[in-house]
Structure formats: C-alpha cells, structure tokens
Amino acid sequence: MFGAGMAHAQAGASARSPDPELDAEYEVDELVIEAAAQPRGSVIGDIPPEITLGPREIRSLGASSVADLLAALEPQLASGRGRGGGRPITLVNGARVSSFAEIRDLPPEAIVRVEILPEEVALRYGYRADQRVVNFVLRRRFNAVTTEVGLRVPTEGGRAAVDADVNSLRIQRDTRLQVDVKAARATSLLESERDLIDNSAATAGADLRPYRTLLPETSSLALNTVLARTLGEGVSMSLNGSLESTESRGMLGLGSTRVSVPAGSPYSPTGEALDVVRYDLARGALQRIGDGLSAHVGGSANGAVSGWRWTLTANADLGRTRSLTERGLGSDALQAAVNAGQADPFAPTPASLLVYRAPDRARSTVTSADAELLLNGTLAELPAGPLSAAFTIGAETLKSDSWSVRSGVRRDADLSRDVGRAKANLDLPLARRGGVLGRIGDLSLNANVAVDELSDFGTLTTFGGGVNWSPIEPVRIIASFTEEDGAPTVQQLGDPEIATPLVRVFDFTRGETVEVTQVSGGNPFLVADSRQVMKLGLTLRPLKDTDLVFRADYNRSRTEDLISAFPAATAEIEAAFPERFVRGADGRLLQVDVRPVNFARRDQEELRWGFNYSRPLRSTRGPGASQGPQQPAGDPAPPRPGGQAPTEGAERRAPGGGPVGRGFGGGRFGGGAIQFAAFHTWRLEDEILIRPGVPALDLLDGSALGQSGGEPRHQVDVQAGVSRNGLGARLTARWQEGTKVNGAAFGGQDLTFSDLTTVNLRLFADLGMQPFARGNRFLRGARVSLSVDNLFDERIRVRDAVGATPVSYQPDLVDPLGRTVRLSFRKVFF
C-alpha cells in the first residue's frame, strides 16, 4: 500500500490511445506534474490514511463492485468501537455521500485510490467515531457498461443460486451517471438433502425431512440509479434512487396435533392414559411466505462559502414487509371425538374433524426521512496550524405501522419518532514537526459533542475527546474517549409479533433438542442505553519506501442498560428470565419469547493488532502482448510511501520502477501486486450483568448469548493475494478459538464448541490480458472468476458431556451449505 503523498497529475487530451477499446476521452498529449498539499480527493484534516490502495492493489482483490471491495477488506476495516459492527463510513473524493446506496455498485475499474482511515476521521464529517472511514477517489473520466453473471452451488448439492448484474457508468470529471440492475434467485435446500437425524421420524412413522427447508427459496430484483454533476459557482450535487423487491418461501415441517387418550379408553393399547402425536401428511408442509419492498431516494450537495466547506445530505426511505405462516390442524374437534369414543386417534382422521387453523399474518411498513447540513472550516490560524471545526445540524423523522394476527388475535403497533440533532467537533493543533514545539512532533487535541432530541426518548448526549500524536514520521498514536447514549430502534420497539412453530432449539436445562414455538417481534418496554468507550491506537510504518504498516488498537467499553437480542435458551438465561419460557406439565420446553431485552451492563475489552504488506510486481511480458483494460489518462499515480512528491517536470514512474504507461494497474502491458495481511483479535473481557443480584455472564468462560456458543477469546484473520499480467489468486482465512457453555451448575448440561478455521479462495483471469486474446476484441475487458468459500468444508463441532452431538447441533444444521463454489463471467464494455 502507499502512504499519504504530495503530488497529483493533470493531463490534456489529443493523442489516440494505443488500445482501440478506449474512446477519445482517454487520449492525452502531455503529462504535467504539479505540487499539491494533498492528492486529489483526500479527506479533511491531518490524520493520514492507515492504508492506501492504488489501481494495482484494487485490481488484485478481484472484486466486482465497491460492496465486494469492502467485503474483501473486512479484516482491515474491523473496529471494536461500534455497536455490533456494520460497514464503515464511506466517502467519495473526500466528501460525504447521501448513503451507501450511492456508491455500492461502482465498479473497481472506476476507482483510482482507496484510503482506509481511523475512526476519529469520522468526526470531521459529522459522524460518530465508531467505525473506520473509507475514502474512494474516482477517476476523472470513465465510460463503460459492466455485465456479470454468476452461479453458486454447494459441493454437497441441493441448492443453486444464480445472479446477474448490468451496470452502466459514465464519469466526465465532476459529472457521473450510473444505472445498475441486479437480479438473483436461489432454490430451497431441504433437510432431506443433507445427512441429518430427525428424532420425529420414529414417532410419525415416516421421513419428515422432505417437509422442512434448511434454507428457503429466495429471489430479488433491484434497480439503483445515481446522477452527480456540478451546478456552477463551485457547487456540486448528486441524486440517488433505488428500488428493491424480495421474496422468500420456506417449509417449516409437517403440521402436527397432540391428542390425549384417557385411561380406560378402548383406543389405548395399554388401558393407560397416553399422548398421541399426529402428523398431517395429506396437507403437506407448513409454509412460511414472505416478501419485501424497499424504495430509497437520496441526494447531496457540496460547496464552499467564505472559506467554509459545506455539505447537505438528505434521504427518504420506504420499507414494507409481509409474512404468512401456516399453523396446520386444530385438535379441539378431534380431541372431543376421542374423549367421546367416536374417533380412533391411530386411524385416519375423518374429514369432518379436519379443522385447519387460520394462518398467522404480519405486515410492517416503515417510512423515514432525514437531512443534515455539515460545515467544515478554520476558526483561527495558530502557530502549529489551523484550529479547525466541524458543525452539523440535522433532523430525522420515522414512522412504523405494523400489525400481526396470531392465533386469531390481532395486535397493532403504531410508532413514530422525530429527531433533531446538533454536533460540534474541534481540532486544536499544539505542535508541528519542523515548526512550533517541533521536538514533540505533530500533536493535536480533539473535542466533540452531540445532542439528539428524540420525541419518544428525550435528550441523548454524546461527549468525546482525543489526542493525535506523531512523535516521528513513521509513528502515529491516537487516544480517544467517548460517552454516548443510544436509543432502541423503532423496529426493536414495534416490530409485529410473529410466532414461528416447529423451531428446533437445544434445551440446555433438560439436555435435549426440541421443536418449540418461537415468538419474535418488538418490545415496547425497552429503555435507552449509555456507553463509554476508550481507545488507544498505534500505527507504525517502519520502512520508509516499503508498504508495510503495523497497527494495534486497544478498546475498552462499558454499556449500561444494554439493548440486546434475546440470548440462547441456556439454564442461566432461563433462571434470569423465567417469564420468557413456557414448559408443559412434563417439563418439556414448548415456547420461547426471543423479543429484545435490556441487560443491566456489559463490559468488553479487546486488543486487535496486525500488519498489512503490499508490493507492486512488474509485468513479465514485453511489447506485443495483449493489453487489458487501460488506465484513463489524467488520473494521478498513487502517492508513494512516506509521501515523496515527484519534482516539477520529472518523469512520473510507476511503483514497480518503470515509467507509468497506459495499461491499467501498472505499466503498459500488465504488472500486478502481492499483498499479505494478518490481524489477531484478543478479547480480554466480555461480561454481561443481566440484572443486579444475578451472577454475571462471562461470555469468554462458559456463558453464551446465541446458539453458537460463547465469544472466542482469540481470533486470527489472514489474507494473501497475488496478481500479475491479468492472473490473480486471493486467499482469506479466519481461525477462532473454541468456546463452551456451562449448564451443569444450573441443573442443565455442558456443551463444548470446537475451534473453527475457514479458508476462502478466489482465482481470476483477465482474459483480455492473455496472449491468446490478441486480436479478439470481445475478450478485452472480460474476466472469469472461480471462488471457493469454506475450502476445506469446516464446521463447528459441538459435544455434550459424554461426547455426543446434540441433534440441533448437527454439522449440516449449523452450516447447511458448507463448501460452496461460485463461477462467474464479467465483461466490461468500454
């Protein structure tokens, strides 16, 4: 990767490109090098990127869009400061965009530079400092239609997923027009298509696995459009509109009824009372059908006034979801007939006693709109630099209408929320290398405050501060502290109540796998939480002319009144929330209410450290080899490590050592890059206090929030990639330490969860850059990719105290897909 630099290039147009697939927009007749304080499109402030990717590195990832690019860079983008993760904050050319939808479909070929920056940079753009920042610098000119089709299948078979994408993008300096259409469809995966044990088969006298899906059938269709242009007098704007439709259909198993045969009944084989479970083979599987529709309109405007840079963003969204869940046969009529001795519970049920219960239904509609105005500028010039400030004011409105019909009872929820917010951020420079207090190095302080006024929760505040210190050029230390309030989402408060029958869970108390009715939805009694976060970060570039970056982040947080999804049905959790569990007279678990809850407190502490290394590779082919997609003229080379700038009029040279030619990604005839990264996450503490007087849950030592066990104490992420002359390979791997759940101390059962190592491999070939493609115009800009996820088909292995695997933790239930293979063909029409 390349560090922050000091130069950018501008080019005029006249000479014809040697590659006929490029139009006149890519022609140049001269290259002029100009000195500049920062490269074009850099972010605001004095914090340089931790990692910078140029065209070679971007191309070596083999990604198809910005969304793919962020997924490939996940280890470099991870942050321990956010509320449960999520994508990083994204910028374009150093400026805010209205939403991620505006840039998610951009093809990597249109990007000249990607910068990854620490969370503190987000403050200067009106965001909270809880996610890393990624800045995408686009090419000045780009004109292409990109198409891609793909097929993904698991190597064990049983499911096929196809997807297609057509993207049209034209960039002419500050004007950008993009239209993207996506379609995807995936078939269902049945339990009968995996090697599973079904405990109910013996009771039903038949194989019930063909009546339950491990994964539902799904389909989606999406349209996304973007228009950006200048309005004159230094003002630019962008508009974004998107529409997406989704559908799903799954099978929950056979409908069943439980009939009690009284003692002395002629239908009792033993003369004693007994229960008979009947399965409705005639009607078939119970269906869960769902669909969704979402619409988005957003826009942004940027400009400057009196030396202050301003950005206005606005969005409006509509989301609608519907679901229908079949409930099967009712048992009242049959039970009455059995009690009267008029029906044999072991014989086919008479048609007159077949009474089907009405299905459960739910519908939710959420509408929202927001607008924010951001001002960035200098309050005063100080000896060590400018005292800079960022001020943000904004408003948001959200309305959620939902209803559900469960067992014939209708429940309505009508919630709304209006929010007004104001934020301020100040950066105070104290020392500057080569200037005032130069022996200290570069040193600045930060202070930030935010106030949110919620119509349903009152005033929520955020306070924060930090220190940014670079004692010597290769070293940067950032320390920060934040205290923030957070309210539950409207969905967490008001989602419709949905009861899903026949959900398979492990009952830790009795040590058995059971099928229960799971109640989900919103909880109107949730309260706001309060979170304190402390971070200490170190970035080190030990070698001046080498793209080697070491990074270490220590994070400690405490959240009071934590808002959380309901945890797994462990014995500890049932003891703390007995009202959420319903058991029969025999103690068998029948129902679990998994709506969200507030915990009293959660304490987390972690250390994440690692490094990223990159080196360009020169082409191994000489003149005459087929060329791949070209690098449009007028785009600057990525800044060099250490920030050196070419001198005025000097020949610009590629990072690989040769002159910068017209071939995309390093030289006229190819080139490439090699990259390696490794990051280790060490969780030092993760405890939850459910409520005062109840023992704390230690998620690192025997407690769990989910069905997949506790939190791994150690996790290692590794990436390795190489590309040259249009051929590339990328390997990503993640190892996480095993965990355990202690149930015996609460009258339940202990479980152990194994270590898990997953390896993903991606191979790709840019066909247009291969010798056999010489003279074949269609293959220029074409790429074939083969991706294998979970290369070694690894799954978590779960064992109880005697070494057996509980039915609900069978490997094919934990991960139904296992190893999957995706083959795709992508073509860029320039």
TAFEN-V112936 format. One record per helix or strand of 2 or more residues. SS is the DSSP state (helix for helix, strand for strand). FROM is the first residue (numbers start at 1). LEN is the number of residues. If there is no record, write none. Layout:
ss->[SS,SS]
from->[FROM,FROM]
len->[LEN,LEN]
//
This chain:
ss->[strand,helix,strand,strand,helix,helix,helix,strand,strand,helix,helix,strand,helix,strand,strand,strand,strand,strand,helix,helix,helix,strand,strand,strand,strand,strand,strand,strand,helix,helix,strand,strand,strand,helix,strand,strand,strand,helix,strand,strand,strand,strand,helix,helix,strand,strand,strand,helix,strand,strand,strand,strand,strand,helix,strand,strand,helix,helix,strand,strand,helix,helix,strand]
from->[7,24,31,51,55,66,74,89,95,100,108,111,119,133,141,160,175,189,191,200,209,212,217,235,256,274,285,308,332,351,360,385,409,438,442,458,475,490,498,512,529,547,571,578,581,589,597,641,672,697,714,727,739,744,751,756,767,771,782,798,807,811,820]
len->[5,3,5,3,6,7,4,4,2,3,3,7,7,6,14,13,12,2,3,5,3,4,16,20,6,6,21,18,8,3,23,22,23,3,13,13,12,5,10,9,12,18,6,3,3,5,21,3,18,2,11,10,3,3,3,11,3,3,8,2,3,4,10]
//
